[in-house]
Amino acid sequence: MDTRIPLSPTSGPAPDTISISNLNLSLGSGAARVHILKDISLRVAEGEAIGLIGPSGSGKSTLLMVMAGLERPDSGEVVVDGTAFNGLDEDALARFRGRRIGIVFQSFHLIPTMTALENVAVPLELAGDPDAARRAAQELQAVGLGERLHHYPTQLSGGEQQRVALARALAPDPAILVADEPTGNLDESTGKQIVDLLFAKHAERGMTLVLVTHDTGLAQRCDRVIRLRSGRIDATQPGTAARASA
C-alpha cells in the first residue's frame, strides 16, 4: 500500500518534513503505565532545525523516538517525509528509517568488532548499495577521520567515535537527522566540535534536524526551540538561526 501523501509544488513556505497530530503515547503496563506524550501536535518544515528542550522526564527523547519511527504512539498521526507511519508494518518502517532518517545517540552504538569504515558501511550495505565501502570512506573523510578508517571503536577517542556515528547517520543521505543528546558523553571542548560539525552538515545538505538537548544555548542555535514539560509542548520560540535570517 502506498502511504505517501503527495505534496503539491508551491512558491510559499517549505513543505513539512514532519507532521504530528494529536499524538498520545504511554509506556509501561498496569499500575506502572505512564502517559509520556499528551496530545502533541507539531509541524517541522523541510530543512528546518529544531531544538527540543525540557527537564528530565518531560518527553523530549520519546518524542524524538516517535519522529524516528522507533516508538509507536497509542493514538494520533505521524507523517514523515510524506509517509504516514500508521500505515507501515515494522519491516516497512525499518526500511523507510534506513533510507530517510539518520540517528545519532548520546551513546555511540558502534559495533565493537567492526572498523570505523565497516560501521559506516552497514546501513549502505543493508540498503543494497554496491558502492558502500567507497561512500563510507567519503563520509568518514568528510567528518575528519580519513586517517582512521581501519581503526576499531576501542582505538578511537569519544569524540572520534561520535564522528563515526555521525558519518554512519549521514551515509544514506537522509532527509532528516535526529540527534539525542549527541554531546552527553563528551567533554566540553570535544562536544563543541561535534555540535559545530552537526550544524555544518545540516547547512551543507539542507536536511531537517531535530536535536534533543539539556543545553539551552545549544538549542538556541536551531531555527526554533520547543520546550516540553510533563509530556506537553509548553513553549515555542525562534532560535538564533531564525533571528539571524529574519
N, C-alpha and C positions, 0 to 999 in steps of 0.2 A: 504494500500500500504506500502510495506517495504521500508523505506527511509534510512536504514542503509547502509553505504558504507564499504564493507569488508576490513579489514586491514590484510595484509599478515604478518606472523611472519618474523622477521628479526633479525639478530645479530648486526645490525647497530644502529643508533641513535633511541631514543624513538619515537614512532609514535606521530603524532599531536593529541592533545585532542581538540584544537580549530583551525579551519582553516577558515579564512575570505578572500574573494577575491573580489576586485573591488567594495567595499561597498560604497554606497551613501545613505544619509538619510537627509530629510528636515522636519522641524516641523513648524507648524503654517499654515495659509491659506491666500490667496490673497496677498496683499502688505506686510503683516507681515510674510510671509513664509521665513524661513531662512535655508540655506544649512548648516547643522550642521557637517556632516561627508562627506568627499570628497575623493572618490577613495581610500579607506583604504584597504590594503592587509596585513594580519598578520597571522603568524602561532605560536602556543604555544604548546610546547612539553608536553607529558604526564608527570606529576609530577613537571613541571616547575613552579616557582613563578615569576610573572612579576609585576612590579610596573608601573602604568600609572600616569604620572605627566603632568603638564602644567597649564597655567594661567586659571582663571575662564572663562568659555565660550569656551574653546579650544575643547570640545567634549569628554573629557575623561569619564565622567559619562554616557554620551549617548552611547559611545562605550561599556562600561560595561553592560548597559541595553540590547544592541543588543546581546552580548555574552550570557546573561542570558535568552534570549527569551522574554524579557519584552517590547522591541521595535522592530518593523519590518522595515527593510530597504526599500527604494524605488527601489534599484537595487543592484545586487551583490549576492554572495553566502555565506552562513554561515553554517558551518558543525561543530557540537559539539559532542564529544564522539562518532564519527562515524555516527551521524544522521544529515541529511540535514534539516534545519529548513524550507526551502522554500516549502517542501513537506508536512508540517504538518498544519492542521487546528488549531484553537485556543484551542480546547479541548485536542487534541493530544499533542500540545506544552505544555500545562499546566501539563499534566500527565508526560511528559518527564522531565520537570523542577522539578517537585516534587520528582522524583526518582533520578536524576543525578546532580542537581545543587543546592548548598546551597548558600543562600544570606544573607549578613549582611549589614545593612544600618547604616548611621550616627544616624538617629532616630531609636529607638529600635523596634518600631512597635509591641509591645506586646499587647495582648488582655487584657484590664484592669480588666475585670470580671473573668479572669482565673488565677489560681495559676501558679507559675513557672513550676511545673510538667505538668499541663494541657496545658500550652503554648507550651512546648517542644513536648508533645504527639500529638499535632494537625496534623503535616504532616504525622506522622506514622499512625494515625487513618484514615486520608484521603486515605492513600495507602492500607488500609485494614489490617494493622498489628495487629494480635490478642494480641501481647505482647507489645503494645505501652507504657503502663504505666511503665513497668519494664525497657524497653530500655530508656525511657525518664529519669527515675531516675538515670540510669547508666551515661547518658550523663551529667546530672547536677552534679553528683559526680565528673566526670572527669574534670569539669571546676571549682571545688572547692565550689560547692553550695549544697553539700549533706545535710546540715542542714537547707536549705532554700526552700525545695521542696514545701511546702504548703503556702508560702508567696505570696501575690499579688504584682504586679508591684509597687504600691504606697508604699509598705512596704520595697522596695529594693532601694539601692543606684543606682546612674547612672552606676557605674562600674558593679554592680551585675546584673542590667537589661541587660547590653550588654553581660554579660556572659550567661544569659538565651537565648538571641538572638543567640549567637554563638552555644550554645548547640542545639537549635532548628534547626539551619542550618546544623549541623553535624549529627543529629539524623538519617536521612535516608541513611547515609554513602555515600555522593555524590562523584562523580568523580571530580567535580570542585567546588571550593569555591570562590565566588566573594564577595568582601568587598568594599563598597563605603564610604570612609572617616570614618572608624569604630571608630576613637578616637575623632571625631569632636565635640562631646558633653561632653567630659570628661576632667578633669584636667590632667596636665602633668604626674603626678605620676600614676594615675589610667589608663591613656591612655597607658603608657609603659607596665603596667601589662597585658592589653588586647592584645597589639601587641605581647608581648612575648608568650602569650598563643596561639595566632593565628598562629605564626610561629612554635611553638612546635607541634600543631595539624597537620599542613601541613607536617612537617617532619615525624611525627609518622604514619600518614595514607598514605603518598605518593600521596596525591591528588594534582591536579593542583590548583594554587592560582592566582587570579587576584585581585590586590589591587589598588584602586584609592586613591591618597593622594596628598595634597599640600606639604607634608613634604619630601623634597629631601633625608634627612638622613634616613627616614623610607623606602622610595622606594629603597634606596641602599642596604637594607637587602635582597632584592629579587635577583634571578638569573640574571634578565635582567630588565633594566629601559627603558621605552618607553616614549618619550616626544611628546606630541601633541601640535600643535599650529594652530589656525584657522581651525580646522577640519581635519588637515593632520598630519601624522607621521613626526615629524620634526627631530628626532634623536633617535638612539637606542644605548645603551651601556651596558656592563656587570655590574651587581651589585657586592657587596662584596661576596655574596654567591658563585657566579660563579668564582670569582677570588680566593676564598679560596680553591675551589675544583680543580683548574687548576694545 
